[in-house]
């Protein structure tokens, strides 16, 4: 028998040989808890950012990296992590991700300076990539196709909305209580206990065919290029001591790494992203819209936290509670969209959602420095939240429209990567635009308290306007690029991270 045939044989010691007794409820709860931890860390850090800024003396222009590096590493390694799990075992990759996430969380909680915190957030993102892909694959493997799997996937999908509420609220409680470091420390026992319990709860699972090669070079080039791009964008608004040669050099190296990624993908035996998949028009459009949509979403959460605490004087706990209606309406919008796309089509639902999102961001752009929550913030949160929830579902549907069954896994990986990377890139661009005027406005404020508040308001207004611009760009992309597909022809996609 050839080496290739041996590598492609199903594992003789399959799940039946080593699996614990199958307890569907326990398996579902365990896998959902693992996924919940990764969802939670997307939102839990936002409310703590102003406190972290003060404690670690992070320049406000660099604060974005605490968020962007997590999303970039998570998005950059999602597809590779999934393929590693298919070959070496999904439970094994889940345990690896849980331990890495726990260790990185411990290091983040102990961080005494900005570089350490940012680096450990990147390690968290890498661990989250392994957890998210392995947990979702194990869930699909343990629940038979049909109503059983649909219910399980529905529980998994509902976690993103619940985690958004829990993240911002728990972030406020912990920051106001034992301190911001506990938003990281809480992950440690969950991750370690999860890694230890995995063999007792869920059996091992692998793909029937083993891959001989993994595109590690492609994943590294893509992620390094994106990280360097985000860092270079941030450097353009540093406090003036950064040489432009270093900034332009960073952009040039980022472009070289991303070009190298394209070359690697064309030549790789088993490419991370087969480029010919982008021949499908709906997939191209869905990924472009996803990048812009998540850019809007992350910009909203990041800058609204700063606005409420640094301009309106909210405490971290009050800020977290202020987000609850926004998170709830996102879940409501997603539920409405799930019904609409089966009756109408993805394109009109997506266009309506993006229009609502843009309108909500424009309301935040007009919020004054003495904004009332009920009159100024809540209407904006409800509009933007309803729009975001309404947009998430049709973007996923469009990504799978017209695709073959064998492409579904790749399409899921691509749309999830576009979302994670889009959030990081969008925030980097919005921060670059918003913080470019900080030196000028600082000089204008001249230490006068009223002027300082007004200057901060103008900075955050620029950020909200940038978010509205992302939403409008996504709206144009959907109108011009996304084909109209009848509701009866639209597939139901597997839920993503």
N, C-alpha and C positions, 0 to 999 in steps of 0.2 A: 504493500500500500504506500502511495506517495505521501510526502510530508504534507502537501496541500490537502489531500483527502483526510489525513489524520486530524489536521487542524480544523476541518470543517465538520467532523463527526459530532453528533450530539454527545454531551458529557455522559459517559456510562454511569457515573455516580451522580445521577440526576437528583432533582429535588425530592423525589420519593424516598431516596435512600437515606437522606440526612434531615428531612424536614421534621419539625416538631408537629404535634397534633394540630390539625387545621381548626382554628377558631376565628371565623370571619370577623366577628365584632372586634376582637382584640387586635387582629391584623390591621383592620381599617383604622382603629383608634391610634395604634402605634405609628403607622405610616403618616397619618394626618398630623400627628404631633410633631413628627420630624419635619414635614413640610411647613407647618405653622411657624416653627422656629425661624426658618429662612424668610418667610413672608414678614414676620414680625420685625426683623432687623432692618427691613427696608424703611419702615416708618418710625420705629421707636427712637431713633437717634435724632430726628428732626427737632423735637421739642427741646432736647437737651443742648442743642448747638450753641445758643448764647452763653449758657453756663460753662460749657467746655471752652468756648472762646476766651472767657475771662480767666478760668483756672489755669489753662495751659498757655495763655498769652499767644494764641494763634491769631495772626492777622486776619481780618475779616475777608480779605481777598483770597486767603488760602483755606478758609473754612469749608468751601465747597468740596475739597478733596476728601474730606471725611465721608461724604456721600458718594462722590463719583467713582472713587477707586473700588468701592464695594461692587457697584453695578457693572463696572467695566470688567473686572476679573470674573464675576459671575456670568456675564454675557459671553465673554471671550472663550470660556472653557465649557460652556453647556454642551455643545455638540460632542466634543472630545470626551467629556466625562460620560456621556451616554454610551458612546461606543466602547469605552473601556469597561463599563458595567456589563454590556452585552457579552464581552469576551471573558473577562476574569471573574465575573459574578456580581450581580447587582447588590446582593446583600453585603458582599465584601466592600464594594465601593461606598455603600451607605454607611457602613461602620467607619471606613476611612474618613468620609466627609464629616461624620459626627464628631470624631476625635479631633480632626483638624479644626473644625469650627469651635469646639470647646476650648482647645489650647489657644487659638487666636483670640477668642473672647476674653480669656484670662489675661493674656498679654495686653489687650486693649484696655481692660479695666485697670491694669497696673501702670499704664503709660504715663510718663512724666513730661513728655514733650510732644510736639506736633508730628515730627517725622515718625516716631514710634507708633503713635495712634493711627496715622494714615497707613503705614505699612501693615499693621495688624488688621486693619479694616480690609485691606486687599486680601490677606490670608483668609479672613472670614468669607469673603466673596468666593474664593477658590473652593473652600469647604462647602459653601452653599451650592455651588454648581454640582458637586458630587451628590449631595443630599437630594436636591430637587429632582435630578434626572433618575437616580436610583429608586427613590421612593415612588415616583409616579410609574416607573416601569414595573416595580414589584406589585404595585396596586393592580395594574392591568393584568399581570401574570397570575394573580391570586383570585381574581373574580372573573367568572365566565362571561363571555360576550352576551349582551342582552340586558334585561332589566337589572340583574345583579350588579353588573359592571357599571351600568348607567347610574344606579343609586350611589355606588362607591365613588365614582368620578364626580357626581354632583356634590357629595360631601367635601371632596377635595377642593373643588372649584369654589365652594362657598367660603372656604377658609381665607381667601385673599381679602374679601370684604370684612370678615370678622377680625382678621389680623390688622387691617388698617385702623379699625376702631380701637382694638386692644393696644396696638403699638403706640398711638399718640396719647392715649389715656394713661397707659402704664408708664410711658416715658415721662409724663408730667408727674405722676405719683412718685416714681423713684427719684427723679431729680429734686423734687421738693422735699422728699423724705430722706432716705439714707445717702443720697447723692447720685450724680450722673454715672459714676463708675459701675453702679449696680445694674444699669441697663445692659452691661456686658457680662457681669458676674452671674446673672440669672441663667445665662446659657450654659455655664460650665457643668453644673450637676445634671442638667437635662441631656447634654451631649454625651457625657461619660456614661450615665446610666442607660441611655439609649443604645450606645455601642455595645455595652455588656449584655443588654436584654435582647438584642436583635436575633441571636441564634436560638433563643428560647421561644420567640414569637413567630418568626417568618422563615420559611425555607429558602435555600439558595435558588437562584434563577439565572439562567444564561440564555443567549440566543442559540438557535439550533446550529447556526454556522459561525465558526470562529474567524475573526479577521487576523491576517498575518502581519499587517502593517497598520500603524497609527500615525496620523498626521500631526505629530507633536510639534514639528517645525512650523506648520501652518498656524496652529493655535497660538504658539509663542509669538510669531511674527505679527499676527492680527492683534493680539492683546497688547504687546509692547508698543505697536504703532499707535493704538488708541490711547493708551496711558500717556505716551509722550505727547500726543496731540492735545489731550486735556491739560496736561501740565504746562505745555507751551502757551495755550490760551490763557491760563491763569497768570503766567509770567508777564503777559502784556499789560496787566493792570496792577502789578506789584508796586511797591512804594517808590519806584524811581531809581533804585540801585541795581536793577537788572539790565545788563547790556543788551542792546537790540541784536547784537551779533549772536548771543546765546539763544535769544528767542527765535531768530530766523534759522539758526542752526537746528534748534529743536523741531521746528516745522519741517525743515528739509529732511532730517533723519526720520521723522514720522512718515513723511511721504514715501521715503525709500523703503521703510519697513512694510507699509501697506502695499506698495508695488511688488515687493518681494513675496508677500502673501499671495498675490494674484499669480505670480510665476510658479510658486510652489504648488498651488492648487491645480494648475494646468499640467504639471509634470508628476504629481504624486500618484503612486499606485492606488492608494485609497484616500482620496482628498477629503479634507474636513467638510468642504462645501463644494460639491460638483457644480461648476459654474454654468453648465448647460441647463440647470434647473430654472435659471432666471429667464429662459425663453418664454416661460408661461407668464402672460401679461398680468393676470390677476395676482400672482405671487409677487411680482416686482412691485406692483402698486401697493399691495397690502403691507409689504415691508417698509416702503417709503413712508406710508401713512403712520405705521407703528413707531418709527423713529421719531417723527414729529409729535405724535400724540403723547408719547411718554416723556418727551422733552417738556411739553406743557405741564403734564401731571407732576413731575418731580420739581419743576420750577415753582409751581403753585405751593407744594408742601414746604419746600425749603424756605422760600422768601416770605410766605405767610407767617411761619413761625417767628422769623426775625422781626417782621413788621409788628406782630402782636406784642412781642416782648420788649423790643427796643424802641418802639414808637408809642404804642398804646399802654405800655407798662404792665402787661399781663404777667402773672406768675407762670412758671412752667405747668402747674396743674390746671390753671384756668385756660391756658393755651391748649392743652390736651383735650379738655372738655369742649372747647370751642370747635374742635374738629369733628366731634361726634356726629352732628347732623350731616356734615359733608360726607363722611364715610358711609353713613346709612343710606343717603340718597344715591351714592355710587352703586350700592347693592340693588336698590330699587330700579335704577336705570338699566342695570344689567339684566334684571328679571324681565322688564318690559321689552328690552331689545331682543331677548331670547324668544319671546312670543312673536314679535313683529317680523323677524327675519324669516320665519317659517310661512308668513302670510304675504309678505310684500317682496322684498329682496334686500340684500346686504347694502347696496349702494345708497338708496334713499335714507335708510336708517342711519348709516354712517354719516352722511352729509348733515342730517338733522342734528346728530349728536355733536359733531364738530362745530356747528354753528352755535349751539348752546354753550359749549365749552369756551369758545372765543368770546361770547357775550359776557360770561361770568368773569373772565380775566379782564375784560375792559371795565367792568364795574369795580374790580379791585384797583385797577389803574387810576380810577377817579376817587378812591377812598381818601378822605382828608386825614390830616395828622391827628385829629381828635375824633376819629371815626367811632360811631356807635355800632355795637355788635349787631343789634336787631335791625337797624336801618341801613347800614352800609356793608357789613361783612356777611351776615347770614344770607341775604338775597344773592350775593355773589357766590358764596359757597354752594348754595342750592342749585343755581344755574350751572356752574362749572361742574359740580358733582354729578348732576343728572346727565350732562353732556358726556362726561368721561365714561360713566357707566353704560350709556347708550352706545358709545363708540367702541368699547372693548370687544363686545360680542361680534359685530359685523366685520371687524378687522380680522378676527380669527377665522370667521366663515370664509371671507374672501381669500385668505391664504391657502385654503384647501380647495377652492372652487376650480373644477376642471383638472384636478390632479389625479394621478394613478394611485392605487392603493399602496403600492410599494414605495411611493414618495411621501406618504403621510408622516412618517417619523422625521424625515429630513425637513419637511415643511414646518412641523411643530418646533423643531430645533431652531430653524431660521427665524420664525416669527418671535419666539421667546428671546433669542439673541438680539434681534432688532429692538425689542422693547427695553431690555436691560441696557444695551449700549446707547439707545436713543435717549433714555433718561439721563445717563451720565453726560453724553455729549450736549444735550439740550441745556442742562444746568450749567455746564462749562461755558457755553455761548452766552446764556442769559447773564451769568455772573460777570463775564468779560464786558458786556454792554453796560450792565448796571454799575459796576465798580470803577469804570473808566473815569468817572467824574469825582471820585472820592477826594483826591488832593485839592481840586478846585473848590469843592463844596466845604471841605475842612477849613480852608483859608477864609472862605466867605463867612462861615459860622463864627470864627474867631473866638471860640470858647463861650459864646452866649447860649444859654440853655435852650431858649426858644428857637434859635437859629439851628442848633444842633439837631433838634427834633425835625425841623422842616427839611434840613439837608438829608437826613436819613429817609424821610418820606419820599423825597425826590429820587433817591437811589432805588428804593423798592418799587416806586412807580415805573421806573425804566425796566425793572425786572418783570413786572406784571405785563407791561406792554410787549416785552419780548415773548412772554408766554402766549399772549394773544396772537402775536405774529406767527408763532409755531402752529397754533390751531388753524389760523387762516391759510397758511401754506399747506397744511394737511387737507383742508377743505378743497383747495384748488387741485391738489394731487388726486384726491378721490374723484372729483368731477371730471378731470381731464384724462386720467390714466386708468381708472378702475372700470372694467367692462360691466355692463348691466347683465345680471344673471337672474333668470326667473327663480322665484322661491322654491319651486318644485325641483329645480336642478341643483340646489345648494346642498352640499354635504354637511353633516354635523361633525365638527372637528373635535379631536380629543382635547381636553382642557390643558392649558399650558400654565407655566409658572408666571 
